[in-house]
Amino acid sequence: MEKKPLTKDGYERLKQELERLKREELPAIAKELEIARSYGDLSENAEYKYAKERQEQVMFRIAQLEHLLSTCEVIDVTNLKTDRVVFGCWVKIKDLSTGEEEVYRIVGEMEGDIKRGEISYNSPLGRALIGKKEGEIVSFTTPGGERRIQILKISTDGSERS
């Protein structure tokens, strides 16, 4: 079985999500189901059906998280060399068509979150960046079309985000 890479931060966030689902969400859903059952006929009970659907979704996510956390490899990014883009590092890029600068961290598939500036190593941009050096111009294809960017800075601490 192939191990999926995760950053330490990503591992901790997913572990906390798993604990929250088990300790908060499942008990809350169990109470909703109990209340919905008290209304009688379950065949036409919308509250019961909704709670059962939520329970299934939460159970699926729990199973997904447990599998990932049991099969992942946590990558220590504190001692990374930053001469090339590697898993766990931060990359400041410039879009050559718009001039816009952005900073992204290359992370595992399950921990990517564009709002936090974290992209999967397996995304089109992530794949294009891995192994490249500062100053390089990179072309890659996205669902929106071809993009060209330049790598401005590579670091392990995200200091260029500010």
GITACOR-V483197 format. One record per residue. N is the residue number from 1. PSI is psi in whole degrees, -180 to 180 (NA if undefined). D_FIRST is the distance of its C-alpha to the first C-alpha in Angstrom with 2 decimals. Layout:
n & psi & d_first
N & PSI & D_FIRST
N & PSI & D_FIRST
//
This chain:
n & psi & d_first
1 & 130 & 0.00
2 & 131 & 3.78
3 & 138 & 6.37
4 & 129 & 9.37
5 & 143 & 12.68
6 & 147 & 15.54
7 & 163 & 19.05
8 & -42 & 20.62
9 & -44 & 23.01
10 & -41 & 20.44
11 & -46 & 18.58
12 & -42 & 22.04
13 & -44 & 23.10
14 & -37 & 20.16
15 & -41 & 20.69
16 & -39 & 24.39
17 & -43 & 23.86
18 & -47 & 21.94
19 & -41 & 24.81
20 & -43 & 27.40
21 & -42 & 26.07
22 & -41 & 26.11
23 & -27 & 29.42
24 & -53 & 31.39
25 & -51 & 30.24
26 & -47 & 29.55
27 & -37 & 32.88
28 & -41 & 34.74
29 & -39 & 33.47
30 & -41 & 34.42
31 & -41 & 37.92
32 & -42 & 38.16
33 & -41 & 37.29
34 & -44 & 39.89
35 & -44 & 42.52
36 & -37 & 41.75
37 & -32 & 42.06
38 & -15 & 45.48
39 & -8 & 46.74
40 & -133 & 46.80
41 & 111 & 45.83
42 & -19 & 42.10
43 & -27 & 42.34
44 & 32 & 44.10
45 & 98 & 42.78
46 & -38 & 41.21
47 & -41 & 40.35
48 & -46 & 38.43
49 & -43 & 36.51
50 & -45 & 35.69
51 & -39 & 34.51
52 & -41 & 32.32
53 & -44 & 30.73
54 & -42 & 30.14
55 & -44 & 28.69
56 & -42 & 26.17
57 & -44 & 25.22
58 & -42 & 24.89
59 & -39 & 22.85
60 & -46 & 20.44
61 & -40 & 20.21
62 & -47 & 19.79
63 & -41 & 16.84
64 & -47 & 15.31
65 & -43 & 16.11
66 & -42 & 15.00
67 & -48 & 11.45
68 & -48 & 11.47
69 & -28 & 13.29
70 & -16 & 11.15
71 & 8 & 7.91
72 & 164 & 10.13
73 & 116 & 11.69
74 & 123 & 15.44
75 & 124 & 17.29
76 & 113 & 20.87
77 & 3 & 23.07
78 & -26 & 26.34
79 & 24 & 26.58
80 & 145 & 25.54
81 & 144 & 27.93
82 & 27 & 29.31
83 & -18 & 30.64
84 & 156 & 27.81
85 & 124 & 25.77
86 & 167 & 22.40
87 & 134 & 19.90
88 & -13 & 21.90
89 & 165 & 25.33
90 & 141 & 28.20
91 & 125 & 29.80
92 & 126 & 33.30
93 & 161 & 33.97
94 & 126 & 37.08
95 & 120 & 37.19
96 & -17 & 39.64
97 & -29 & 41.10
98 & -18 & 41.86
99 & -1 & 42.09
100 & 137 & 40.01
101 & 140 & 37.97
102 & 157 & 34.75
103 & 131 & 32.34
104 & 151 & 28.59
105 & 136 & 25.75
106 & 118 & 22.44
107 & -179 & 19.74
108 & 164 & 16.31
109 & -43 & 16.08
110 & -10 & 16.76
111 & -2 & 19.54
112 & 136 & 21.63
113 & 102 & 25.20
114 & -30 & 27.91
115 & -31 & 30.63
116 & 4 & 29.47
117 & 28 & 29.07
118 & 126 & 25.28
119 & 149 & 23.41
120 & 143 & 19.80
121 & -17 & 18.83
122 & -1 & 17.83
123 & 163 & 21.34
124 & -44 & 23.99
125 & -44 & 25.77
126 & -47 & 22.77
127 & -38 & 21.66
128 & -33 & 25.33
129 & -35 & 25.84
130 & 128 & 22.98
131 & -7 & 24.62
132 & 162 & 28.14
133 & 164 & 31.13
134 & 140 & 33.92
135 & -20 & 36.59
136 & 147 & 34.48
137 & 131 & 35.01
138 & 133 & 31.97
139 & 141 & 32.13
140 & 160 & 29.50
141 & 133 & 29.56
142 & 170 & 29.17
143 & -25 & 30.06
144 & -3 & 33.48
145 & -172 & 34.01
146 & 137 & 33.93
147 & 148 & 34.04
148 & 130 & 35.13
149 & 162 & 34.66
150 & 137 & 35.54
151 & 118 & 33.59
152 & -40 & 36.20
153 & 146 & 34.45
154 & 132 & 31.15
155 & 169 & 30.78
156 & -9 & 28.53
157 & -5 & 30.90
158 & 17 & 31.75
159 & -24 & 35.43
160 & -1 & 36.28
161 & -27 & 35.58
162 & NA & 39.12
//
